[in-house]
Amino acid sequence: MEKSVFTRIMEQEIPARFEYEDDQVIVIHDIAPKAPIHLLIIPRKPIPTLMDVSEEDLPLIGHIHQVAQMLAKKLEVKGFRIVNNCGKEGGQEVFHLHYHFLAGFQQE
C-alpha cells in the first residue's frame, strides 16, 4: 500500500508547518486554507477513513478532541469547527483519517 502524504510528512519526506505534535497525533497547517486558521489534526496511526475506526481506536479519537480543545486555548479562539470528510463521496482526498480545525471567522 502506498504511503499517504501525511505518513510522508510524519517521516519527514515532505515538509510541513507543524503547530503541535505528540506521540499520537500531529497538527499541521493546511496548504490550501479555507479559514483564517486552518489546521489538520492527523493521527499517527494510518486509519484510512472514519468508517475504519475500530473500538480500540476510540481513545485516539477522544485524544483528537482534547487536542482540538488545547489548540483553541493556545490560539485564543472562542469558537471553531471540526470537519472530517469520509470517503470519496464525502469529499475525502487523502485516505488517512484527519480532521480540519477551522477558526478565525469574523463575527458580524
C-alpha positions in Angstrom: 0.0 0.0 0.0 1.3 3.4 -0.9 2.1 5.8 1.9 -0.2 8.8 2.3 1.1 12.3 2.1 0.5 12.5 5.9 2.7 9.5 6.5 5.3 11.0 4.3 5.1 14.3 6.3 5.5 12.3 9.6 8.5 10.6 8.1 9.9 14.0 7.1 9.9 13.1 3.4 7.7 16.1 2.7 8.0 19.5 4.6 5.1 20.9 6.5 4.4 23.6 9.0 3.8 21.9 12.3 1.7 23.6 15.0 1.8 20.7 17.5 2.8 17.0 17.8 2.8 14.3 20.4 3.1 10.5 20.4 -0.5 10.1 19.0 -1.1 13.0 16.6 0.5 15.7 14.5 -1.1 19.1 13.8 -0.1 20.9 10.6 -1.2 24.0 8.8 -3.3 23.2 5.7 -1.6 24.3 2.5 -4.9 25.5 1.0 -6.6 27.1 4.0 -10.4 27.6 3.9 -10.4 29.8 7.1 -8.0 32.3 8.7 -6.9 29.4 11.0 -7.0 26.0 9.2 -5.1 23.2 10.8 -5.2 19.4 10.2 -5.2 17.1 13.2 -3.8 13.8 12.0 -3.4 10.6 14.0 0.0 8.9 13.6 -1.9 5.6 13.2 -2.8 5.3 9.5 -6.6 4.8 9.6 -8.0 5.2 6.0 -11.4 6.7 6.9 -13.8 7.4 9.8 -15.6 4.2 8.8 -12.4 2.3 9.5 -12.2 3.5 13.2 -12.4 0.5 15.5 -13.3 0.2 19.1 -9.6 0.1 20.0 -9.2 3.5 18.3 -11.8 5.3 20.4 -9.2 6.6 22.9 -7.3 8.1 20.0 -10.5 9.8 18.7 -11.0 11.2 22.2 -7.4 12.4 22.2 -8.0 14.2 18.9 -10.9 16.1 20.6 -8.7 17.0 23.5 -6.1 18.3 21.1 -8.7 20.5 19.4 -9.6 21.9 22.8 -5.9 22.6 23.5 -5.5 24.3 20.1 -8.5 26.6 20.8 -7.0 27.7 24.1 -3.5 28.1 22.7 -4.7 30.1 19.7 -7.2 32.0 21.9 -10.1 31.3 19.7 -13.6 31.4 21.1 -15.2 29.1 18.5 -14.1 26.7 15.9 -15.3 23.9 13.6 -14.0 20.4 13.3 -14.7 18.7 9.9 -14.0 15.2 8.8 -14.6 14.2 5.1 -15.3 10.5 5.0 -14.8 8.6 1.8 -14.6 9.7 -1.8 -18.3 10.6 -1.9 -17.8 12.6 1.3 -15.1 14.7 -0.3 -12.1 12.9 1.3 -8.9 13.4 -0.8 -6.3 11.9 1.5 -7.2 8.4 2.8 -5.5 8.8 6.1 -8.0 9.9 8.8 -7.7 13.6 9.6 -9.8 16.4 11.0 -9.9 20.0 9.8 -9.7 22.6 12.6 -11.2 25.8 11.2 -11.3 29.0 13.2 -10.9 32.8 13.0 -14.1 33.6 11.2 -15.3 37.2 11.7 -18.3 37.9 13.9 -20.9 40.2 12.5 
